[in-house]
Amino acid sequence: MNISVEAINDTRKSVTVNIPVDVIDQEEKSLVADFVKQARIPGFRAGKAPLNIIKQRFKKQIGEELNRKITSKAYKTAIEEAKLNIFSVIDVDGGEFATGQAGEMKFTFDVNPDFELPNYTGIEVTIPNAEPTAEEIEEAKDYFLNQRAEYKEIDTPAEKGDYVKLSYEGKVGDTSIVDWVPDDPVYGKQATTWEEAGAEGAPGVPAIVQGIVGMKKGDSADLEETFADDFRIEALQGKTVTYHVDVLDVRKKMLPEINEEFLKNMQVDTEEEWLKRIKDDVRSQKEQQLEQDKRQQILDKIGAQVDIPVPESAIDVERDHLLRDYMSRAIRQGITEGQLEQDKESIHASAVEAAQNRVKLQIILGEIAKKESITVENEDMSPRIMQEAMMNRIKPEQVVKELQNDREKLMQMQREVLFNKTLAFLVDQANVTEQ
């Protein structure tokens, strides 16, 4: 067999393999001999049936096996002789062969680029000290208490920080804007909703959030909101909308008192012991964040040293993976399909850019893994399988079964595991300095 290689672009190659007649004929002859040995033909002893009967009786099976074997040989020849660092097979053209005729197969591969590895040991990393500050401890304490606050109904006007139950509808003149924003009812009409009075940067209509300060249960008001000319909802751009608001309830946040009963519920004896636990939790969270910071600094510094083209198919796979994750998080956070549709171009562009960078780093770390003999073992896959099972609320055995039936998903997971294992190696090798 001989081959020819055509560069489609920097990371995509077309390899044509020419298969001579004698290779095909010899393979067919060997296959027929195997069928003769194994076939059971009435009237003939095992292995003694005439070749013409064997060829006629098993024509389809011999043809299929011939195509499979020649295709496999052609693929192996393409890989070995072209000396390509294959990332994925994009297309296969050919695969039908007959005796007495030469054959041809064309493979399209996405390939990893050739490049020199940068210096990846002893990378300088700077992180702050993990010891919690007084402000961080106080902030964590306040967050903890706020999470356990009770809300007491009051008859007095709402103050900043109070929670107000209300209903409202927006109009421009006498026209309700409900139909203008069907996918974003928060800007059109709400039969019942809660707002934190006077909250800065709160989602929703700012005029309402600020306007309910000073209103009490049973009060009504008309509040105006003028939307910016570049507001994300096109129908509201530059419009001044009047919202008629009815206050249904006002509640004041009551933080729990740090007393004997509270401390008992926290399973501590003293407030000092409770604050120490908060401090330990803050430290643990900071250590986790600093570990992520170290990893990101290393990736940024390695990525900045290498400029390479990356395989198109790899970008496509990673982009789709990122988009699925983003959509899933967005839906859980309450972002509507309408909002996602409006922002789809910027979301897609961001996903492509992130995918290109991610794939570049995967290739670099993949080469580091080869050089350092870092591999993915069964014990490395087990935690990732457990994580996948927990995320999807299924049994680990089901994840394993899915991976057995989906080679692409298995390879993607193996790449993730290898990436993280190699990154952990780089962190261990880094020169870390605390500020």
WOBELUR-V884571 format. One line per field, one symbol per residue. burial: # if it has 24 or more other C-alpha atoms within 12 Angstrom, else .. Layout:
BEGIN
burial = ???
END
This chain:
BEGIN
burial = ###.#.....##########..###.###.##..##..#.........#.#..#...#...##.###.###.###.###..#.######.....#.###...###########...#..##.###.#....#....#..##...............################....##.##..#######..#######....##############.#.######......#.##..#.#############....#...............##.###..##......##..######.###..#.############.###...#...........##......##..##.################....###....#..##..#..........##...........################..#.#...
END
